[in-house]
Amino acid sequence: MLVLSNLTAQTIQPGQAVTFDNVILRTGNCECWRRQLPTSAKLRSNAAYSLGFSGNVSSATAGAAMQLSIAVSGSPLVETAMNSTPETADVLNNISTETRYKVCCCDADRVSVINTGTVPVTLAPNSAFVIDRRG
């Protein structure tokens, strides 16, 4: 299991990935996160995972539809799209998602959280990205 977080607020532009700079929990030795590539974690081949993300987001523009998604090798998992449209600018909203994913080959073994929307998203500190190997 790997639980990643961010210590500071960050603005994620459309198409960019969240940067994680804090390891909350690491068990086992197969899932890998390194400071050299802080926007994704490497998964083990031939394993099933529970992937989850939760965080507080805001937009500098009221009424701007924001969207973050969990992605594998840069491709968003459509079932994980987290949408939020703030009524007021710079007010935090909580978003979260969870899904299951099986790694069958080494081609799709990096997982991240990306901005799949069209506006920048500000992510508050202390989000949680949970990568839990289930088999």
N, C-alpha and C positions, 0 to 999 in steps of 0.2 A: 504494500500500500504506500502511496505517496500523496501527501497533502501539501499543496503549494499555496502561497499567498503573496500579496504585495504590501510593502511597508509604507509606501507613499502613494499619493494620488497620481494618476496618469491620464493623459488624454490619448485615446486610441482613434486614429484616423481610419476612415473606411479602408478595408482590406488589410489593416495592420493587426498584429497579434498582441495580446496582453503580455507584459513583461512580469515575470514572477521573480522576486528576489528574496524570498523567505521560505525555508522548508519547515513546515509545522510538524510533520511526522514522516518518517521513512522506515519501513520495515521490509525485510527481505532484501534481495540483492539483484533483482532483475529489472525493475523499472528504474530509469536513469534520468536525472536532471543535472545539468551542469551550468555554471555561471557563464561559460562561453556561449551557450545557446539558451538564454533564459526565457525564451518565448514558447518552448515546447518540451515535452518529456518523451523519452524513448520507451516504447512498450516491448514486451517479450513476445517472440513469435509463438504461434500455436497456443494462445492463451485467451481467455474471455475476461472482460473487464466491465466494471460498473464505473461510469464516468459521470461526474457531477460538478456543477459550478454554481456558486452563489456569490452575489456581490451587490453593492449599492452603486447606482449609476445616476448621472445627471447630464443635462445638455445645456449649453449656453443659450439655446433658443427655445422659448416656450412653444409647445405644439410640434416640435420636431420628433418624428418617429425614430427611435434608436433601436438597434438590433445587434446582439452579440450571439455567437453560436460556437459550440464545440466543433473543432475541425480535426480531421485525421489527414496527415500529409497535405495540409493546406486546403482540403476539400471539406466544406461545412457538412455536418450531419444535419439534414433538414429538420429532423424531429427535435433538435435541441435549440431551435431558434428562440431566443428570449427577447421579447418586444416590450418597449415602454415608451409612452408618449407623455411627457410631463406637461402639466397645465401651466406651470411656472418655471421660468429659467433657473438653473442652478439649484434646484430642489432635488434631493436624493430620493430615488425609488429603488426598491429591492427587486432583483431578478434572480431566478434560479432555474435549473434544468437538471435532468438526469436521464441517462440512457445506458444501454448495454452494447458492447462492441466486442467482436472476436477478431483477433489478428490471425490471419491465415497465411500470410507471406510477409517477407521483410520489406516489401514495397510500401506498405501502409502501416508504418510503425511509430510515427511521431504524432503526438496529440497536443492541441493547443486550443486557446479561446481567441476567436477573431471577431473583428467588427464587420459584420455582413450587411450593415445598413449603409445609408448614404450620407449620414452626418457624423461628425466626431462625437465620441462618447467619453465622458469623464468618469473614470472608475475610482471610487473612494478607496482608501487604504483598508486592508484586512479582508479582502475577498478570500474565498476558499475554492480551490480546484482540487477535487478528490479523484484519485485514480486508484481503484481497488481491484486487484486481480482476483477473479472468482474461480479460476480453474485453468 
